[in-house]
Amino acid sequence: MTRSLVAPRRILASALLAAGALTAPACVISAGSDSEVSGQYVSQTTLDRIQPGKDQAYVLALIGEPSSKSKLDDGTEIWKWRYVEKKRTRGHLIFIFDTDSKTETRHLSYVEFGPDGMVVKSWQD
């Protein structure tokens, strides 16, 4: 082979390798996720057990201490339970992209007591 054909063939081979690497399917380098939970989650099933007429001791035994309590001028009291879930998902793909997503979901559950200390209603946001 002549010397003048060797250099163009090397350039062509290098170009083909680079093109192949760019068009090849991506390979996962790493992926992962984690979550963090804070507060006290109250399921709808548990909240459904809190019927009008139940007292505060029943609610405390069933759910536990609320995140906050608000007393209104008319004697009504509203208890609130807060639950926050934070999730993070990461993935790194060779030659394509990196991803990093974060989500935060907030859940609130409420129980309203009348001036007599008995449940009036309960609900979730």
C-alpha positions in Angstrom: 0.0 0.0 0.0 1.3 3.4 -0.8 1.9 6.0 1.8 -0.6 8.4 0.4 -3.5 6.0 1.0 -2.6 5.2 4.7 -3.4 8.6 6.1 -6.9 8.9 4.5 -7.8 5.4 5.7 -6.8 6.3 9.2 -8.9 9.4 9.1 -11.9 7.4 7.6 -11.6 4.7 10.3 -11.5 7.3 13.0 -14.5 9.1 11.6 -16.5 5.8 11.4 -15.6 4.9 15.0 -16.8 8.4 16.2 -20.0 8.2 14.2 -20.7 4.7 15.5 -20.2 5.8 19.0 -22.6 8.7 18.6 -25.3 6.6 17.0 -25.0 3.5 19.1 -27.7 2.9 21.7 -27.0 4.7 25.0 -25.6 2.7 27.9 -26.7 3.4 31.5 -23.8 4.4 33.5 -25.7 4.8 36.8 -29.3 5.3 38.1 -30.8 5.7 41.5 -33.6 7.1 43.6 -34.2 7.9 47.2 -37.0 9.3 49.2 -37.4 11.1 52.5 -40.6 11.2 54.5 -41.4 13.6 57.3 -44.6 14.1 59.4 -47.4 11.7 60.0 -49.3 10.2 57.0 -53.0 9.6 57.7 -54.6 7.3 55.1 -58.1 7.8 53.8 -59.1 4.5 55.4 -58.0 5.7 58.8 -59.7 9.1 58.4 -62.9 7.3 57.4 -62.9 5.7 60.9 -63.2 9.2 62.5 -67.0 9.7 62.5 -68.9 12.6 63.9 -69.5 12.2 67.6 -66.1 10.6 68.4 -64.1 12.4 71.1 -60.6 13.8 71.0 -59.2 10.9 73.0 -60.3 8.5 70.3 -58.7 10.6 67.6 -55.4 10.8 69.5 -55.4 7.1 70.1 -56.1 6.4 66.4 -53.7 8.9 64.7 -51.5 10.5 67.4 -50.7 14.1 68.1 -51.5 16.5 65.3 -48.9 18.7 63.7 -50.9 21.8 64.7 -54.1 22.8 66.5 -56.2 25.9 65.8 -58.9 27.1 68.2 -61.5 29.4 66.7 -63.5 32.1 68.5 -66.7 30.0 68.5 -65.0 27.2 70.4 -64.4 25.0 67.3 -61.0 23.4 67.2 -59.2 22.1 64.0 -56.4 19.6 64.2 -54.1 19.2 61.3 -51.6 16.4 60.4 -48.9 17.2 57.9 -47.0 14.6 55.8 -44.3 15.5 53.2 -42.7 13.0 50.9 -39.6 14.1 48.9 -38.4 11.9 46.0 -35.2 12.3 44.0 -34.5 10.2 40.9 -31.1 10.3 39.0 -29.9 8.7 35.9 -26.8 9.1 33.8 -26.7 7.9 30.2 -23.5 7.8 28.1 -23.5 10.1 25.0 -27.1 11.1 25.6 -28.0 13.0 28.9 -28.1 13.2 32.6 -31.3 13.4 34.5 -32.0 14.6 38.1 -35.6 15.1 39.1 -37.0 16.1 42.4 -40.7 15.9 43.6 -42.3 16.9 46.8 -45.8 15.8 47.7 -47.6 17.3 50.7 -50.6 15.7 52.3 -52.8 17.4 54.9 -55.5 15.7 57.0 -57.9 17.7 59.2 -60.3 16.9 62.0 -62.8 19.5 63.2 -64.1 19.4 66.8 -67.2 21.3 68.0 -67.1 23.3 71.2 -68.1 20.1 73.1 -64.8 18.4 72.0 -66.6 15.9 69.7 -65.8 15.4 66.0 -67.8 17.4 63.5 -66.1 16.3 60.4 -62.7 15.1 58.9 -61.1 15.6 55.5 -57.9 15.6 53.5 -56.3 18.0 51.0 
